[in-house]
């Protein structure tokens, strides 16, 4: 336990010292750019459709946080499971779920991942090992620990990546889960997406311990604070945590320091923070711009980057088109899938 | 005056036990705190400590005696200066003990009615699930449950059991006795005291296709976990458009035990049976406990399996079959009759069956239906019976408001209104938190007398 804790400390140290994470190859940079752009454009489109009334209920956008899921996904292998809370569209796209199916679920259509019965907060894909999509804050932490339990039970080397926010981190079941995960050495990476606000409550107003990487300290779970706006730092931390889990050493916590540009949900007046604060993060730390600038500096042509933009826009536009024209679920679907 | 040592009650529901061993001999000096004997129940072996000082005067119950009722004098202790000749002066056993062989204390408690083991088994109707001529074995409900789990764990490596004290302690109520020894710590998992968390862990594991049996020490504690039972387990299949479901059993004792007061005595039948996506099973007989638990473990849906602590020690006939599975969702007519239908489940059946015996003495033939499953509810069996009798009384230990009895009454009204000769009547737990005092507890629960009275009322007798 001592060694990894030191590693944890030194990584955090590296970050505060301004040390850079390992460089990406060009292919990795391009993939990260493409995947983050897909999430951003998708979410922008979802916001638009919500404004048009095509999407109902709650809709929580992931814009600003893209580097977290994309970087983590680059550290995973086939079979690893992903589970998260209600701000989940980015996670779905990152795991490779089809944009049409996600967008059609948002519009409540039969081609949606849940046949229109789940909506924004409740989507799943067995094929992509995405276990939801959960609307009860913190519930996914126990469930994600259960996914890790299953890996342990089956003696495979899969890892459960369990995402939750700085708000959910104050729920009791998170600590019940931490205890069991460490006690039983379950392969789970707890990714705490600290976007600084639990709905309208800033971390400083809700959390006695604001360093979320230390939230596992009393269970001896090592934790890292990670620059969640730098996709390379995210992947490096993900690699370290995945290796830790696969080595049978139990869980690890990654606090991703990130930021959401949009409101908590579509109906958030955002009075709890200033426009300047948002603009500053966007200008100084935007995860997509960071990659784009590095690529340009590495002499990737504007044209190549534009081609990626175009590909992503096509996917997103097609998904919006599909989601608005796909029929609503058949009335008979009301009664299906209650039992099997 | 010599002091009597009485057979102790080792748990709220214990009525009798075996005197396994005397550790002191007659004539030996005894200090307060000395272990003088070992008592055995079907759950555990416990030591009896002396609370008085003196000399062990006479052993009244020899070691190896089985089924010694609680509060029976088992020995006398002579104080300083007393001799064997003083033994005759020992006070008579408490008055109630004289009345009947079983437990004086129990006659005070609500458990008394359910306790005259063996449990009422007024089976007029043969069980359709059991082929004629099947050999039967006598088992406690606790053993039937254990066997059901063991058989299913042998059959399917994805089945495992988790909960507080299920492994090394052998089960808080000894329902998981021996499972750790047979299946090992990987499949019989002691959890920390963390209901919300381990229910979620179980559901998460089930989402991947494993088949957990999650034991709650009591369903009272499952209230901390109810979010996962309902929001995570019951709704996921629907919310995922049928993609991802959850085959999981949540089981444990539900409802009133004996003298454990309000927070440990709640009946959750109505709570869980109102939730689509869950199946809810609440058996009464040992055979049903076994056959239905096996069905619950195999069911691809989340199943709430409500047991009853008072019944754990009751014995019944269980078919000796390699694979005895009772389908979920089927009620059973355990006593045929033509004048009134009594509908109950779980421990409520105790009152219903005894009431049927009483009613028969007055010429009223009650048909008694054991619902066994609360969701999906076997409305057909209820309706067919009511069409025959024209009268119905529901019996439940839970509260009346929004209770299962209320649901049954509504279904009868919707489906057999024209057949009714009297309003459907409910006998239920009283509309109060469960009191501790023995007399109040008894008043708070249904009684045989109330069932008899209700049945007579609907028969206009």
Boltz contact constraints between the chains, C-beta under 6 A:
constraints:
  - contact:
      token1: [A, 114]
      token2: [B, 239]
      max_distance: 6.0
  - contact:
      token1: [A, 114]
      token2: [B, 240]
      max_distance: 6.0
  - contact:
      token1: [A, 114]
      token2: [B, 241]
      max_distance: 6.0
  - contact:
      token1: [A, 115]
      token2: [B, 241]
      max_distance: 6.0
  - contact:
      token1: [A, 117]
      token2: [B, 238]
      max_distance: 6.0
  - contact:
      token1: [A, 117]
      token2: [B, 241]
      max_distance: 6.0
  - contact:
      token1: [A, 118]
      token2: [B, 239]
      max_distance: 6.0
  - contact:
      token1: [A, 122]
      token2: [B, 239]
      max_distance: 6.0
  - contact:
      token1: [A, 124]
      token2: [B, 240]
      max_distance: 6.0
  - contact:
      token1: [A, 124]
      token2: [B, 243]
      max_distance: 6.0
  - contact:
      token1: [A, 124]
      token2: [B, 244]
      max_distance: 6.0
  - contact:
      token1: [A, 126]
      token2: [B, 243]
      max_distance: 6.0
  - contact:
      token1: [A, 126]
      token2: [B, 244]
      max_distance: 6.0
  - contact:
      token1: [A, 131]
      token2: [B, 207]
      max_distance: 6.0
  - contact:
      token1: [A, 136]
      token2: [B, 227]
      max_distance: 6.0
  - contact:
      token1: [A, 136]
      token2: [B, 231]
      max_distance: 6.0
  - contact:
      token1: [A, 139]
      token2: [B, 232]
      max_distance: 6.0
  - contact:
      token1: [A, 142]
      token2: [B, 197]
      max_distance: 6.0
  - contact:
      token1: [A, 142]
      token2: [B, 200]
      max_distance: 6.0
  - contact:
      token1: [A, 142]
      token2: [B, 201]
      max_distance: 6.0
  - contact:
      token1: [A, 143]
      token2: [B, 200]
      max_distance: 6.0
  - contact:
      token1: [A, 143]
      token2: [B, 203]
      max_distance: 6.0
  - contact:
      token1: [A, 143]
      token2: [B, 204]
      max_distance: 6.0
  - contact:
      token1: [A, 145]
      token2: [B, 201]
      max_distance: 6.0
  - contact:
      token1: [A, 146]
      token2: [B, 201]
      max_distance: 6.0
  - contact:
      token1: [A, 146]
      token2: [B, 204]
      max_distance: 6.0
  - contact:
      token1: [A, 146]
      token2: [B, 205]
      max_distance: 6.0
  - contact:
      token1: [A, 147]
      token2: [B, 204]
      max_distance: 6.0
  - contact:
      token1: [A, 149]
      token2: [B, 201]
      max_distance: 6.0
  - contact:
      token1: [A, 149]
      token2: [B, 205]
      max_distance: 6.0
  - contact:
      token1: [A, 150]
      token2: [B, 205]
      max_distance: 6.0
  - contact:
      token1: [A, 150]
      token2: [B, 208]
      max_distance: 6.0
  - contact:
      token1: [A, 150]
      token2: [B, 210]
      max_distance: 6.0
  - contact:
      token1: [A, 173]
      token2: [B, 196]
      max_distance: 6.0
  - contact:
      token1: [A, 173]
      token2: [B, 197]
      max_distance: 6.0
  - contact:
      token1: [A, 176]
      token2: [B, 194]
      max_distance: 6.0
  - contact:
      token1: [A, 176]
      token2: [B, 196]
      max_distance: 6.0
  - contact:
      token1: [A, 176]
      token2: [B, 197]
      max_distance: 6.0
  - contact:
      token1: [A, 177]
      token2: [B, 197]
      max_distance: 6.0
  - contact:
      token1: [A, 179]
      token2: [B, 192]
      max_distance: 6.0
  - contact:
      token1: [A, 337]
      token2: [B, 237]
      max_distance: 6.0
  - contact:
      token1: [A, 337]
      token2: [B, 238]
      max_distance: 6.0
  - contact:
      token1: [A, 337]
      token2: [B, 242]
      max_distance: 6.0
  - contact:
      token1: [A, 338]
      token2: [B, 238]
      max_distance: 6.0
  - contact:
      token1: [A, 338]
      token2: [B, 276]
      max_distance: 6.0
  - contact:
      token1: [A, 338]
      token2: [B, 277]
      max_distance: 6.0
  - contact:
      token1: [A, 339]
      token2: [B, 301]
      max_distance: 6.0
  - contact:
      token1: [A, 340]
      token2: [B, 245]
      max_distance: 6.0
  - contact:
      token1: [A, 340]
      token2: [B, 300]
      max_distance: 6.0
